[in-house]
Amino acid sequence: MIRDRETLNVLLATVRRFVDERLVPHEQQVADTDAIPQAIVDEMRELGLFGLALPEAYGGLGLTMEEEVLVAFELARASPAFRSTIGTNNGIGSQGILIDGTPEQKQRWLPRLASGEIVGAFALTEPGSGSDAASLTTSARRDGDHYVLNGTKRFITNAPEAGIFTVMARTDAAIAGAGGISAFIVERGSPGLSVGRIDRKMGQRGSHTADVHFDDCRVPAANLIGGREGVGFRTAMKVLDRGRLHISAICTGTAQRMLDDALRYAVDRRQFGQPIAEFQLVQAMLADSRTEIYAARSMVLDAARRRDDGDDITVEASCCKLFASEMCGRVADRCVQIHGGAGYVSDHAIERFYRDVRLFRIYEGTSQIQQLVIARAMIRSAS
Ligand SMILES: Cc1cc2nc3c(=O)[nH]c(=O)nc-3n(C[C@H](O)[C@H](O)[C@H](O)COP(=O)(O)OP(=O)(O)OC[C@H]3O[C@@H](n4cnc5c(N)ncnc54)[C@H](O)[C@@H]3O)c2cc1C
């Protein structure tokens, strides 16, 4: 749903200019230093990018899902690390509180997340529990007006920067699966919470992940999301539905950027006396990529509109994530090919993007997990 086309166009033009004039020129520096310059983070705050998806009542821009994916298409034309900086505050690091939090929890945390004053992180994955997230073993034991958390979370995006963590932990050891899990807001600085060293990753330098350890970590009972035990896994899944749609939009925008670069290269680069863009085998790679990007864009917009209409889009979000992330990988591969040897050395952005986009098929549910979600829903409705 687009509430006001004119206002949205101004926002999209502002983001487009910010990407072209500020983010793209800093991409190599971010890759070299593994850090987003503070000036860029400050500009992101001023533009309201930390609160795109948070309601105006809490200081956010209150974008609808359709508006948000349109912004994401634009933002994703720069290195994914920039998007990741604001990604958790808009997505997995805030939505649990927004969707299922108590009015007090929303009032306390959402304005600070929307302004970018603090960074939010989402801590579900553990060393022994990834795709099988419901088997998590981090425990939360009630002790008076506190819970005591013990366990380790793995690969937590923005953990080194985070001011708060949405943490899924088992409050009822007698219930092995999802039903025993609750969600907590845990503040950085809580006694017993520590963040491990920054992971060395294949790509997306400038975006950080790390382990988060809970060692008799005391969390006020008032920080139990929604004030109810046993519903934390459902909260996490609702957060991921939305996140998967957002990531699908990011895959689509990133694929567009790679294709734009490859097209420019194909037009400039000459072999056999003519631009390589004149060769039909190169044209096939360009055309296949353009077609697949269009398909992903159409899927993402359709699912976003349905979500704005109040539909349950769990299956559509998985379809989008599966198609858009795999598509993005295929486009990256073709774009390296179009660049030839230049695509394999790091002078061109495509070498970096090729590594950066590999993650899209893994996090927020691997491609195989999306296939399971889709197929299980099909089988359920047939039986
Ligand atoms: C850079 C990065 C950032 C991340 N950020 C976060 C974050 O902020 N918060 C968070 O909680 N997590 C985060 N994650 C974790 C991420 O969501 C998991 O890595 C992902 O869900 C896969 O879990 P796993 O790594 O344990 O792989 P596994 O679950 O061990 O899977 C390994 C392989 O087995 C396949 N597989 C597993 N089960 C099945 C099955 N039933 N059927 C078929 N195939 C299957 C998988 O598809 C995969 O190919 C991040 C990960 C990375 C790498």
The ligand as a Gaussian input file, in Angstrom:
#p B3LYP/6-31G(d) Opt

LIG

0 1
 C       26.527000     -13.474000       8.563000
 C       25.412000     -14.151000       9.316000
 C       24.508000     -13.377000      10.030000
 C       23.527000     -13.990000      10.808000
 N       22.722000     -13.207000      11.617000
 C       21.910000     -13.832000      12.505000
 C       21.203000     -13.053000      13.491000
 O       21.277000     -11.820000      13.525000
 N       20.448000     -13.710000      14.419000
 C       20.335000     -15.069000      14.419000
 O       19.642000     -15.595000      15.294000
 N       20.982000     -15.838000      13.490000
 C       21.766000     -15.236000      12.553000
 N       22.455000     -15.999000      11.634000
 C       22.297000     -17.435000      11.642000
 C       21.593000     -17.985000      10.419000
 O       20.221000     -17.656000      10.440000
 C       21.856000     -19.503000      10.365000
 O       23.228000     -19.653000      10.014000
 C       20.966000     -20.233000       9.394000
 O       19.625000     -20.234000       9.836000
 C       21.401000     -21.686000       9.167000
 O       21.679000     -22.339000      10.366000
 P       23.064000     -23.125000      10.534000
 O       24.148000     -22.176000      10.142000
 O       23.116000     -23.698000      11.886000
 O       23.030000     -24.246000       9.437000
 P       22.391000     -25.708000       9.641000
 O       21.028000     -25.594000      10.182000
 O       23.364000     -26.575000      10.327000
 O       22.269000     -26.155000       8.116000
 C       23.372000     -26.689000       7.370000
 C       22.821000     -27.165000       6.024000
 O       21.843000     -28.196000       6.228000
 C       20.621000     -27.833000       5.611000
 N       19.490000     -28.318000       6.411000
 C       19.281000     -28.155000       7.743000
 N       18.118000     -28.719000       8.089000
 C       17.563000     -29.230000       6.956000
 C       16.360000     -29.918000       6.674000
 N       15.440000     -30.200000       7.603000
 N       16.126000     -30.291000       5.381000
 C       17.028000     -30.004000       4.397000
 N       18.187000     -29.356000       4.620000
 C       18.451000     -28.956000       5.880000
 C       20.654000     -26.319000       5.545000
 O       19.773000     -25.794000       4.559000
 C       22.107000     -26.064000       5.241000
 O       22.324000     -26.234000       3.876000
 C       23.408000     -15.403000      10.807000
 C       24.292000     -16.165000      10.054000
 C       25.295000     -15.566000       9.328000
 C       26.259000     -16.435000       8.573000

